[in-house]
Amino acid sequence: MRLQIEARQESDLWGRFAGDLAEFCEMTLCPAAERLGVSGEVSVLFTNDAAMRELNAQWRGIDKPTDVLSFPSGDRGRFLSGGPPPHLGDIAIGYEISSGDAEKLGRSLQFHTAHLLVHGFLHLLDYDHVDPADALIMEALEVELLADLGWPDPYPTED
């Protein structure tokens, strides 16, 4: 069983992305899920900062846009009991902050979006980065999963 992904483009701004977003999600998240031994369903929404601001305000009480949000479903145990594949949750990515951050960091939008997808996916699996020790674990896993795809370390250390 592999990961099933529903990708939706809600903002025309994502038309600037070089490539098919649904295919990009599959090429990024399916190998990560396979490596982690995870199967199920994930929904990914590609939207704009206005929508991200609304989602962030509604679900986190923070009235500003952000680059990526994850909404775990809490439904993972159903697969273990032999039921249909669980819906792991939803990931939303906003265009303006994401593309601006990619530019500031000197990265392609594809690399930065891959990082945001992996980051959001790990949140669906209960990884977090609030506590510094947890952040080290999550970031190391992001580095490994992105390296599997041929992407560089998104957290390079400065010499």
N, C-alpha and C positions, 0 to 999 in steps of 0.2 A: 504494500500500500504506500502510495506516495502522497505528498502534499498536494492538495487541490487549492488553487488560488483563483479568486475572483478579483480582477483589477478593473476599477472604474475611473475614468478621467472626467472629473466634474468641471475643470477649468481649462479654457482654451490656451492658457499660458503654457501648459504642458506640451502643446504642439511644437514647442521649441526643443523638446527633448529629442535627441537623435536616436530614434529607434522605437520599436513597438513596446509600450509600457507593460502590457500583459506578458509578453515574451520575456522582457527584462526581469520582471518579478519571478517568473518561473526559473530563469537561468540563475538568479541570485538566491532565492529562498529554497528551492527544491534540494540543491546540494547541501545546504545548511541543515535542513530537516533530516536528510538521509544520514549525514554525519552524526547528528544528535539522536538518531533513532526515533524521530517524531513523525507522526502522520496525522492528517486531519485536514481541516479546511481553514483558510485564512482569507479575509477580504482586505483589499488595499484600495484606498481612496486617494486619488491624486487631485488636489484641490488648490485653492488660493488662500492667501493670508486672512482674508475676511472670514472665510468659513472656518479656518483654523482658530481664529480669535473666538468665534462663537462656541466652537467645541471646547476650547480650553476654558472659557468662562463657565460654560454649562457643567462640565465634568470635573474640573480642577479648581474652579473658583478663581482663576487667574485671567484677568481681562486684558489679554494681549495675545498676538499670534505667536506661534512657535513652529519649529521646523517639522517635528514628527510627534504624533500621539499614538499611543497603543491602548487598546481596550480589551484586556483578556476576558474571555467568556467564562472561565471557571468550569468549563465543560469537558476537560481532558479525560476524566476518569471513565466516561461512558465507553471509550474505545477499549479500555482494559476489560470491561465486562462483556465484550463481544458484540456490542451494539454498532450502529453505523459510525463512520468517522466523526470525531468530535469537531465542532467549530471552535478553533483555538482562540479566535478573536479577530479584531479589526485593527488595521494600521491606517493612519491618515498622514499624508505628507503635503505640506503647503509649498507652493512654488517660489514665491518671492524670497522668503527667508532662506530656503534651501539653496536657491541659485545664488543669492547674495553671499551666503556663507562659503559656497564652493569657490566663488570668485576671490573672496578675501583669503581663503586658504590656498589658493593657487591650484585648485583641483578641477577636474572636469565635472560637469553636472552628473555624468553617469557614475563616476566613482563615488561622489558624495551621496547620490541617491542609493547606490548599493549599500553604503555604510548605514544610511538611515533605515533602509529596509531590514538589514541584519540587526541593527540596534532595536528597532521596533519589534521584530520577531522574538528576540531574546526576552523582551519585556512580557510578551505573551506567554512565555515559558517560566515566568516568575523570577527572572534575573533582574537585578536592580543595581543602581549606582549611587544611592543616597549615602549609605555607609561606605567609608573609604575602602574597607576590606572587600566588600561586595563589588565595589567599582573596579578593583584590580582584577577580580575574577571575570566580571562581565567584559571588561575591555580586552583582556587577554583572549577571551573566546571570540570576540569580534575580530581581532587581529588574525587569529587562526582561520576563521571562516572566510574572511576576505582574502587571505593569502591562498586558500584553496581555489579561489576564483581568479587568481592572478593579480589581485589588487595589492597595492602597497599598504604598509602600516598606517592607519588613520591617526595614530597617536605617536608620531615620531618624537624622539627626545632631542632636545637642542644640545649641541656640543658646547 
